[in-house]
Amino acid sequence: MKSSNGNRMIFAFLAWVLALALPFCGAAAETTAADSPRAGREIIEELAVYYGTYGDEADGKTAELLDELSAADPAAGAKWRSIMDLWKAVGGDLEINENILPDGLPETDELCLVVLGFQLNPDGSMKDELIERLKVAKASAEKYPNALIVCTGGGTAAENPDATEAGEMAKWLVENGLDAQRVIVEDQSLTTAQNAIYTWQTLTGQYPQVKQLAIISSDYHIATGALLFGAEASLQAGEAGKETITVVSNAAWHAPSGTLSAMFQAGALIELSGDVETAFDIYYETYDIHELPALNKGE
């Protein structure tokens, strides 16, 4: 019986010690979790969504998030500061040139015209809007006869898996008088963000002479194109053996309708960062902004 009583006393003492220790363990765990730095992807998501939702009203919040990102990853912080500056610029005073590129661009193959695609008809034929973009590209390519031309866009024909936007675009340009050797086909991309990613990879990998880009699309799409191609250049800056390519101009067809919101641009920037799932939640309008802390307009 003495042994049994002794065991009970030992177990009771250990239970008392454990009861005292648990609150402190929990507090320590909470402190550690609160103090641990967040992943860069989470910070970038908030950065893009806040600015895409509130615009300049979110300046205080975006500055705070950029500081947090810089503390966690100085290189990423510097790149995203540049991207945010670009986003503000294209949303403000971006000049859009109608129908043809302006004077003063390089007269050599240092210049590349990037023609952004548009969804094909189910049978693989091009819609009128894409043909109008190609007319702008043709006029601009004739004005700058040494420039290269990238046609970008993948397979979007519901009933014709062999047709791609870029392939149909390139065929039209050649049939309408452009030298096929000038035309580059990027036919893997399905979003504007992918247009930027794959075009940048193609040009830096195979056409190192290209240093400047001119974006060609419908007028409502130019700002998004300039933002994403400029952002991709910022994200890839510093890659070994790859020089920066800059967006220097644009030309556009004046579409009778069409718009792309700042929130769509936020999704595209998030896609560039590598978070495709969140990007498509934004594209399909299933992303819940209310999951983020409310914006303090006084920030």
C-alpha positions in Angstrom: 0.0 0.0 0.0 2.8 2.4 0.7 4.2 1.9 -2.8 0.7 2.6 -4.3 0.3 5.8 -2.2 3.8 6.9 -3.3 3.0 6.4 -7.0 -0.2 8.5 -6.6 1.8 11.3 -5.0 4.3 11.3 -7.8 1.6 11.3 -10.5 -0.2 14.1 -8.7 3.0 16.2 -8.5 3.7 15.6 -12.2 0.2 16.6 -13.1 0.5 19.8 -11.1 3.8 20.7 -12.7 2.4 20.1 -16.2 -0.7 22.2 -15.4 1.6 25.1 -14.5 3.8 24.7 -17.6 1.1 24.4 -20.2 0.0 28.1 -20.3 3.6 29.2 -20.6 4.2 26.7 -23.5 1.1 28.0 -25.3 2.2 31.6 -24.8 5.7 30.8 -26.1 4.2 29.1 -29.2 1.9 32.1 -29.9 4.8 34.5 -29.5 7.0 32.4 -31.9 4.2 32.2 -34.5 3.5 35.9 -34.3 7.1 36.9 -34.5 8.0 34.5 -37.5 8.2 36.3 -40.8 5.5 35.6 -43.4 6.3 34.0 -46.7 7.0 36.4 -49.5 4.1 35.0 -51.6 1.6 35.9 -48.9 2.9 39.4 -48.7 2.8 39.8 -52.5 -0.8 38.6 -52.6 -1.9 41.2 -50.1 0.2 43.9 -51.8 -1.5 43.3 -55.2 -5.0 42.8 -53.9 -5.0 45.9 -51.7 -3.8 48.1 -54.5 -6.0 46.4 -57.1 -9.0 47.0 -54.8 -8.3 50.4 -53.3 -5.8 52.0 -55.7 -4.0 55.0 -54.3 -6.1 54.9 -51.1 -4.0 51.9 -50.2 -0.6 53.7 -50.4 0.0 53.5 -46.7 -0.8 49.8 -46.6 1.3 49.0 -49.7 4.2 50.9 -48.3 3.9 48.8 -45.1 3.8 45.6 -47.0 6.7 46.6 -49.2 8.7 47.2 -46.0 7.7 43.8 -44.7 8.7 42.1 -48.0 12.1 44.0 -48.1 12.8 42.8 -44.5 12.1 39.2 -45.4 13.8 39.3 -48.9 15.6 42.5 -49.8 16.0 41.5 -53.5 12.3 40.7 -53.8 11.4 43.9 -52.0 13.4 46.0 -54.5 11.8 44.3 -57.5 8.2 44.7 -56.2 8.8 48.4 -55.4 9.8 48.8 -59.0 6.6 46.9 -60.1 4.4 49.0 -57.9 5.9 52.2 -59.3 5.2 50.9 -62.8 1.6 49.9 -61.9 1.0 53.5 -60.8 2.5 54.9 -64.0 0.5 52.7 -66.4 -2.7 53.5 -64.5 -2.0 57.3 -64.8 -0.4 59.0 -67.7 0.4 56.2 -70.1 0.2 57.5 -73.7 -1.5 55.1 -76.1 -0.6 55.4 -79.8 -3.5 54.6 -82.1 -3.0 52.5 -85.2 0.8 52.7 -85.6 4.0 53.0 -83.5 5.3 56.6 -83.0 8.6 57.9 -84.5 11.9 57.7 -82.7 12.2 54.0 -81.9 15.3 51.9 -82.8 15.6 51.2 -86.5 17.3 47.8 -85.9 16.4 44.4 -84.6 17.0 45.7 -81.1 13.3 46.5 -81.3 10.6 43.8 -81.1 6.9 44.2 -81.6 4.8 42.0 -79.2 1.4 41.4 -80.6 -1.0 40.1 -77.9 -3.5 37.5 -78.8 -7.3 37.2 -78.5 -9.5 34.2 -78.1 -10.1 32.3 -81.4 -13.5 31.3 -82.8 -14.4 27.7 -82.0 -13.3 26.6 -85.5 -9.9 28.2 -85.0 -10.5 31.3 -87.2 -9.6 34.7 -85.8 -12.2 37.1 -84.5 -12.4 40.6 -85.9 -10.7 42.2 -82.9 -7.6 40.1 -83.4 -7.4 40.9 -87.1 -7.6 44.6 -86.2 -4.7 44.2 -83.8 -2.8 42.6 -86.7 -3.4 45.5 -89.0 -1.8 47.8 -86.4 1.1 45.3 -86.1 1.5 45.2 -89.9 1.6 49.0 -90.2 4.1 49.3 -87.4 6.3 46.5 -88.7 6.4 48.3 -92.1 7.4 51.5 -90.4 10.2 49.6 -88.6 11.3 47.1 -91.2 14.2 45.6 -89.1 12.1 45.0 -86.0 11.2 41.5 -85.0 7.6 40.6 -84.3 6.4 38.2 -81.6 2.9 36.7 -82.0 1.9 35.4 -78.6 -1.1 33.2 -77.6 -1.9 29.5 -77.3 -4.8 27.2 -78.3 -8.1 28.8 -77.5 -10.3 27.3 -80.2 -12.9 25.0 -78.6 -13.4 22.8 -81.6 -9.9 22.9 -83.2 -7.1 21.8 -80.9 -4.5 22.3 -83.7 -5.1 26.1 -84.0 -3.3 28.6 -81.8 -3.7 32.3 -81.6 0.0 32.9 -82.3 0.0 30.5 -85.2 -3.0 32.1 -86.9 -1.6 35.6 -86.3 1.8 34.7 -87.8 0.1 33.1 -90.8 -1.9 36.3 -91.4 1.2 38.6 -91.1 3.2 36.5 -93.6 0.2 36.2 -96.0 0.0 40.0 -95.9 3.5 40.7 -96.8 5.8 40.4 -93.8 9.0 38.4 -94.1 8.5 35.1 -92.2 12.0 35.3 -90.8 11.0 38.3 -88.8 8.0 36.6 -87.2 8.4 34.7 -83.9 5.6 32.4 -82.7 5.0 31.9 -78.9 2.0 29.6 -78.8 2.1 28.1 -75.3 0.5 30.9 -73.3 -3.2 31.1 -72.3 -3.1 34.3 -70.2 -1.5 37.8 -70.6 0.8 36.9 -67.7 1.9 33.8 -69.6 2.3 35.9 -72.7 4.9 37.9 -70.8 6.6 34.9 -69.2 7.0 32.8 -72.3 7.9 35.8 -74.6 10.6 36.9 -72.2 12.0 33.4 -72.1 12.0 33.1 -75.9 13.6 36.5 -76.5 16.3 36.3 -73.8 17.1 32.7 -74.8 17.1 33.0 -78.6 17.2 36.6 -79.6 19.7 38.4 -77.3 19.9 41.4 -79.6 16.4 42.5 -78.5 16.5 45.2 -75.9 13.3 47.1 -76.4 9.6 46.0 -76.7 6.6 47.7 -78.2 3.2 46.3 -77.1 0.5 46.0 -79.7 -3.1 45.2 -78.7 -6.5 46.8 -78.3 -6.4 50.1 -76.5 -8.0 48.8 -73.3 -5.4 46.0 -73.1 -2.3 48.2 -73.5 -1.8 49.2 -69.9 -2.1 45.6 -68.7 0.3 44.4 -71.3 2.9 47.1 -70.5 2.5 46.4 -66.8 3.0 42.6 -67.1 5.9 42.7 -69.6 7.6 45.4 -67.5 6.9 43.5 -64.3 8.3 40.3 -65.8 11.5 42.1 -66.8 11.8 43.4 -63.2 11.3 39.9 -61.7 13.9 38.4 -64.0 16.4 41.2 -63.6 19.8 39.9 -62.4 19.5 36.5 -64.0 22.9 35.3 -65.1 23.6 36.0 -68.8 20.3 37.7 -69.4 20.0 41.5 -69.9 16.9 43.5 -69.1 14.4 44.1 -71.9 12.4 47.3 -71.5 8.9 48.3 -72.7 9.4 51.5 -74.6 6.2 52.1 -76.6 2.9 50.7 -77.8 0.3 50.9 -80.6 -3.3 50.0 -80.4 -6.5 49.4 -82.2 -9.3 51.6 -80.7 -11.9 49.0 -79.6 -15.5 50.1 -79.3 -15.8 48.3 -76.0 -13.6 46.4 -73.5 -12.1 46.9 -70.2 -9.7 45.3 -67.7 -9.9 46.2 -64.1 -7.1 47.0 -61.6 -8.2 43.8 -59.8 -7.6 41.8 -62.9 -4.2 43.3 -63.1 -3.6 42.3 -59.5 -4.5 38.7 -60.4 -2.1 38.8 -63.3 0.8 40.1 -61.2 0.0 37.4 -58.6 0.2 34.9 -61.5 3.7 36.3 -62.4 4.8 35.7 -58.8 4.0 32.0 -59.2 0.6 31.8 -57.4 -1.6 30.6 -60.2 -4.4 29.3 -58.0 -5.0 32.7 -56.4 -4.7 34.4 -59.8 -7.5 32.3 -61.3 -9.6 32.9 -58.2 -9.3 36.6 -59.0 -9.9 36.1 -62.8 -13.1 34.1 -62.1 -14.2 36.5 -59.3 -14.2 33.9 -56.6 -11.5 35.6 -54.5 -12.8 36.9 -51.2 -11.3 40.3 -50.4 -13.0 40.1 -47.0 -10.5 37.4 -46.0 -7.9 40.2 -45.7 -7.8 42.7 -42.8 -10.0 45.7 -43.6 -8.1 48.7 -45.0 -7.6 51.6 -42.7 -8.2 54.5 -45.0 -6.2 56.7 -42.7 -3.1 54.6 -43.3 
